[in-house]
Amino acid sequence: MKAYAVQVTTAFDQSRERFETVLAWLSGPESAGLTHGELEDHLQVASREVFCQLLQDHLDLRAQREPRLAGVVGADQVSRRTIEAGRARTLATVFGDVRVERLAYRARAHAHADLHPADAALNLPAEQHSHGLRRLAAVEAARGSFAEAAWSVAQATGQRLGNRQIEQLTRRAAVDFDEFYATRSQPLCEAGDVLVLSCDGKGIVMRPAALRPATAKAATSRKLATRLSKGEQRHRKRLAEVGCVYDCAPVPRTPGDILPAPDQPHPPRHSGPRARGKWLVASVTADAARVIGQVFDEAERRDPDQHRTWVALVDGNNHQLARVGAEAQARGVQVTIVVDVVHVLEYLWRAAWCFFAEGDPHAQTWVHDHARSVLAGRASVVAAAIRRKATRNHLDAAKRKPADTAAAYLPNKKAYLDYPTALARGWPIATGVIEGACRHLVKDRMDRTGARWSLAGAEAILKLRALGSNGDFDAYWAFHLAKERQRVHAARYANGIIPHR
């Protein structure tokens, strides 16, 4: 035991020397005249150097103590009997670069890769950069651009990484997203809570190679090389599909609570159902069917026995409606689909400008009255009234087109406009949660001036931002490191068992 203590004491001599140097500087004349900011700058660098040396000394001590193992067998079932000491690799950490020495176990035939059990004990990454740097790069990249993330990493650690390295670390950090949520335990919810499912999409400006084939074809079929012709679009975006699941306590309301009469006070802002336990997912590689499938997976995880009321809030997109219906039918799940009332209002407003001058206050009254009727379950009556008004006003086909579109939309979506039932049972009727998710997950980060995304880079950022929004990043990171140990180390040994003593 005494020899063990002496070994530990001498192992950290260089760390002590570095620390004593910092103490001498702080107590000497050189630091006496500095401002507190200058002291902070100096100590920030000095502390990293001290901790880097501490880590290096610890790794050296572990290398001295590493036992020689018998029976190190690889996944290829070949035993590694030759042991080579002092095999080293570099590890870039949040404190600086360190050198990791360990024993290498070799087979006689050079065709079989060497094994390093000490790497598994340390859970060293496959690449040069440590998991601490990977985590920091992922957190910073999810907040801002890769260039900004590189700057933040340099400020925090002194490590200078390029934009491409930041992107690669970020992509590696997000690889276990799907499996993490597939194995997560069921969250708690209040009895009687409504289970709400929602989905939407938001375009991301991509690099040409990352566009879907139809979009890429449209992007290259322009009449002029230097500018867009009338009616042409740039076709630079790929749609990111966003899904959301949340719980909410039912809050029964009436049409008057949603749209009170002009002489009545408006209800408090948060008088409707409040979202709790929001879970978000987003993908630019998966199609709508896949993302909606993930949304249903999360809903089934929350309510495996389907005892709760399921409500799907959508914006009326026909493909969305078809996919939600198909997914519910395939799983044998009872889901009530409700079209977002705000989208209905937009159709009514576009129709209103067929009949009123821009800014005419009578348009507001007209929209209010018809919206109240839709909320009361009279969508077909409103559609007929819009057509009659367009005919009575003798509008030509071009002028009345928005009115005809609204009049067609209402009966076409009538099955999903059962607002009387939704309001009476306290369900939400607006897609504000998913629209906010689209802004937060996609627009706020991906829609930066000049940004052109690769497919893998955009997908990683969407996943990391979803983890942050869901409050699951710390739990995910522990899961990710466990999976990294399995992938990088355990998978290289026979039966996935890493030998140790």
N, C-alpha and C positions, 0 to 999 in steps of 0.2 A: 504493500500500500504506500510505503514511504517513497519507493522508486517511482510509483505511478504519479505521486504528487510532484516530485521533482521534475518528471517529464513534462507535466502540464505547465509548471512554472517556467521552465526554460523555453517551452514551445512558443510562448507569447512575449518573448523578450523584445522582438521588433515592434510589437504593438505598444508595449510600455514605453519604448524609446520614442515612438512617434507622439504618444500622449504627453510625455514629459517635455518634448519639444514645443508642443502647443502651450503647455503651462508656462514654460520659460518665456515664450513670446508674449503671452498675456500679462506676465508680471514684469516685463522689461520695458525699456524706454520707447521702443519702436511703436508699441500699441498705445502708449499713454496719451498721445495727442489725437487719437482717431475719434471720429464720431461713432455713435452707436450703429449707424448704417454701415459704415466701413468695417466695423468689428463684425457685424452680421455677415457681410460678404466674405470676409476672410475665414471666419469660423465655419461657414457653410462648406467651403472647399476643404478646409482642414478636417472637419468632422467626417466627410466622405473618405478622405485618405486614411484616417484612423480606423474607420469601420471596414474599409477595404482590406487593411492590413490584418485586422482582427479576423475577418473571414478567411483570408489567406492562411494565417497561422492555424486556424481551426482545421482547415482542409489539409494542411501539411501534417498536423497531428493525427488526423484520421488516416492519412496515408501510411504513417509510421505504424499505426496499430492494426492496419487491415490484416485479418487472418488469412492464411492460405487454405483454400477449400479443396476438398476432394469430391470427385463426382460432379463436376460442372458439365452438364449435358445440354446442348442446344436443342431448339425446336426441330432440327434436322436429325435428332437422335444420335448425334456424334458427340463423343466425350472429348472435352478439352483438357488434356493432361499436362501440356507445357505451360509454365507460368512465367510471365515476363514482368519484372518489377519496374516501376518508374514510368509507366506509359502515361503520357500527359496530354491534356487538351485545355484549351482556353475557354473560359466562361465569362461573358460580358454581363455584369450585374448592375444593380442600381447604385452601387458604391464605386464601381470601376471594374477593370478586367482582373481576373484571378486565374491562377494556374492550378488545375486539378490533376493530381497524380494518383494513379491507382494501379492495381494488378490487372494484367491482361491474361486471359486464359485462351490458349491457342490449340488448335488441332494440328496434327502432323501434316495433313493435306492442306495446302494453301487455299483451296477452293472454299473452305468453310470460314465464315467470318469470326473474328475474335469476339469474346464475351468479356464484359466488365461488370461483375456483380455490384461493385461499389457505386457504379453509375445509377443502378436501380435503387440502392439505399438512399442516394441523394436525389433521386428522381430528376436527373439532369435532362434537359430538353434535347431534342434531336439536333436543333440548330445551335448556333453559338450563343444566342441571347437567352438570358435567364427567364424563368417564369415571371419574376418580378418586373422585368423590363417589358415582357409581353403584356402583362396586365396593365401596366401604366400606359403603354402604347395604345391598347384597346380602349381604355377609359378616355384618353385624350382624343383619339381619332373619332370616337363616337360624339364628341362635343363639337369639334371643329375640323378644319381641313387637315389633310395629312401633313402639309407643311407646318401648320400651327401645332399639330401634335408633336412633330419632330422638334420644334422650338421648345415646347413645354417639357419634353423629355430631357432635352439638353440642359434646361434651367434647373430641373429637379435633380438630375443625376450626373451631369457632366458628360454623358454619353451622346455622341453625335451620330444620329441615324439619318439615312436618306429617306425621302418620301416613299420610295419603293420598299425599303425595309420596314417602314411603319405599316404599309399596306399588307405586307406579307405576314407580319406579326399579328395584325388585326384579323386577317383571314384565318390564321391558325387558332386564334383565340375563340372563334365562333363555331368551330366544327362540331361541337357536341350539343348545339342548341336543340335540335329535334329530339334527340334521345333523352336529354334532360327533362323536357316536358312530357315525354311519353312515359317516364318512370316516376313522375312526381306524385306525392300523396294527395288525397282529396282535401280541398280546403273546407273550412267551416263556413256555414252560412246560417242565417236566421230562418226558422220555420216559416213557411208561407212566402218566402221571397220568390219573386219572378226571376226566371233565368232568361237573360236577353242575349241574343246573338245578332251580330251585325257585320257587314263587310262593305268595302268600297275600294276604289283604286285611285292612284295618283301617278302621273307621268314623271319619269326621271330622264334627264338628258344623258344619253349614253354615247360611248365611242362607237363609230360606225360598225365595228366587228361585233358589238354586243346587241345590235338591234335585231328584232325578230325579222324573219325573211320578208314578210309582206311590207313591213315598215322600211326596211333597207331598200327594197325595190322601188317603193314610192319616193324615197329620198333621192334616188338616182334618175328618176323619170321626169326631170324638170325640162321645161322648154328652153330656158336660158341658163347659161352657166354662171352668170355674174349676179343675177337677182331673181326673185320670185315673180312669176306672172300672176295675173288676177286669179284668185281662188286657190292658188298653190300654197302648201305649207312646208315647213322645213323637214318634218318627219324625222326628228332627232330623238324622240322620246320612246321609252319602253315603259309599259304600265307596271307599277308595283302594286300588288294585291295586298290589302290590309284587312285583317279580321279582328274581331273583338268579342269577348264574352264578359258579362258582368252580372251581378245580382242587384236587385233593388226591391225595396218594400213597396207593395201596391199603395197608390194614393189615388182614390177615386176622385174624378173631376167631372165637370159639365162643360159643354161648349162655351158657356159664358165665362168659365174660369180660364179658358185658353184665349178667347177673344171677347173680352168684356165690351159691353156697349159703351159708346163714347162718353156718356154721362156717369159711368160707373168707375170706381177706382180699379187700377190694375192690381192683380194679385202679387204677392211677394215674388221675387225673382226665383227663389228655390222652393216654390210651393208644390212642385211636381215630384215624381219619383227621383230619388238620388242614387246614382251609380255607386256600387261598392264592390270591392274585390275585382277591379278591372284587370283583364288579361288581354294582352295585345300580341299579334303576330303579323309579320310583314315579309313579303318575298318578291323579288324581281325576277327570280328564275322559275318559280312555280307558277302554274296557271291558276285561274280562279277556282277550278274544281279542286285542286290540291289544297289551297288555302281554306276554302270553305270546309273541306274535309277535316283540316286541323281544328277549325272552329268547332265543328261537331264533336271531335275527339275531346276537346276541353270541356264542352258542355256535358258529355257523357261521363267524364271523370268527376264532374261536380254533382251530377244527378244520375248515377248508374242505373237506378231502378225506375227512373222517370216518374217520380212522385210529384214533381213540381210543374208549374206552367212554363212552357217554352214559347218565347216570342222572338221572331226574327224581324228586325227592322232593316228595311232596304230602301234604296232611292227610286225604285221602279224600273231599273235596268232589266230588260227581258232576259238577258243571259244570266244575270244574278238570280232572278226569280226562278228560272228553270233549274239552276244548279242547286239552290236551296231546297226546292221541291224534290229533286231527284235524290239528294243526299238524305233527306228525311224519310223518303219512301224506302230507300235501300236499307236504312237502319231500323225501320219500323218505329219511327219516332213521331209523336204528334206535335207539330209546330204550327203556330198561328203566324202568318206573315202579315206584317203591317207596313204599308208604304209611308215614308216620311211625309208628314203634313207640310213641312217647309217646301218640299219639292212641288206639292200641289199648289201652294200659294204662288210659287214662281210661275206656274202655268197660268194661273188666274191673272197675275199682274201683266204678263205678256198679252193676254187677251184684252185686258182693260185698255191698253194703249191703242187698240183698234177703235175704241169708242170715245176716248177722251184725249184732250190735248195734254202734252207732256207737262207734268206738274199740277194738273187740275185736281183740287182736293176731292172732287166728286168721284174720282177714280178710286181713292182710298176707301170711301164709303161703299162703293160698288164691290170691291174686292172683299171688304170686311163682311158684308152681308152674304155674299156667295160662299165665302169660307165657312161662316157659321152654318150655312145650310149643308155644306159637305160634312162638317163635323157632326151634324145632326143625322147623317145617313141619307141625305137627299142628293147624292152625286149625280144621278141620272136627271133629276129635275133641273139642276144647275146646268148640265150640259145642254139640255133642250132650250133653256132660257138664253144661253150664249148664242146658239145657232139662230134663234128667233131674232135676237137683237141685231145680229150681223145682217140678216135678211131684211129686217125692217129698216135698217140704216142704208140699204142699197150699196153695200160695200162690194168693190170688185174682188176678184179672186186673190190678188196679191195683198190687198189691204186686210182682208179678213182671214188670211192664212193662220196667224197666231191664235185667233178665236176658234177656228175650226180644229186646230191642233189640240187646244185645251178641251174642246167639246168631245173630241175623239178619245183623249187620254182618260177622262173621268170614267166613262163606261167600260173602257178596256181594262182599267185597273180596279173596277168596282169590287171585285172579290177581296181585294187587299185594302179597301177603304172603310172597313167596318169600325169607324171611330166611336160610335155609340157604345159598342161592346168594350172596346179598349179603354175608353174613359171610365165607364162604369166599374170595370174590374181593376182600375188603377194602374194600367200598363203605360209605359212611355210610348209616345207617338212621333218622336223626332229623333233623327240620327246624329244629334250633336256630338255624342261620345265618339263615334267612329270618324266623323269629320274632323274633330279635334285631334284624333289619333293620326289621321293622314297628314295634318299640318305638322304635328310634333315629330312623328317618326320619319316622314319623307321630306316635306317642304322645308322645314327649318334647317335641316342638315344637308340634304341632297341638292337643293335648288340654289346653290351658291353661284355667284357670277363667274362665268368661265369654266365651271366644273363640267367635266366629261368623264363619265364613270365606266370602269370595266365591270363586267358582270359579277365576277367574284368579289371585287372590292365593295360594290354597292350592296350585295347580299350580306356580306359580313357586317357592314355598318347597320343595316336594317335590323339584323338579329341582335346586335349589341344594344342598340337603342331600345328595342322591345324589352330586353332583359332589364335595363335600367328603369323603364317605365313600369314594369311589373314588380319592381322591388326585389328581383330575384338574382341580382348579379353576384352577390357574395356566395349564395348557395350554389349557383351555377359554377362559380370558379372552383369551389372545392370538388364538385363533380367532375369538372374538366381536368383538374390535376390528377384525380384518380384514374380517369380514362387515359390520360397521357402516360401514366405509369404502366397501365396495361398494354397500350399500343407500342410504346417505345422500348419497354424493358421486358415485361412478363411474356409477351408474345415471342420473344427470342429464345426462351428456355423450354425444355421438355415439359409438356403438360402445363405450361404457364406458371411453373413454380420456380421462383428465384432462390437459389441456394444461399443460405446465410448461416452464421454460427453465433 
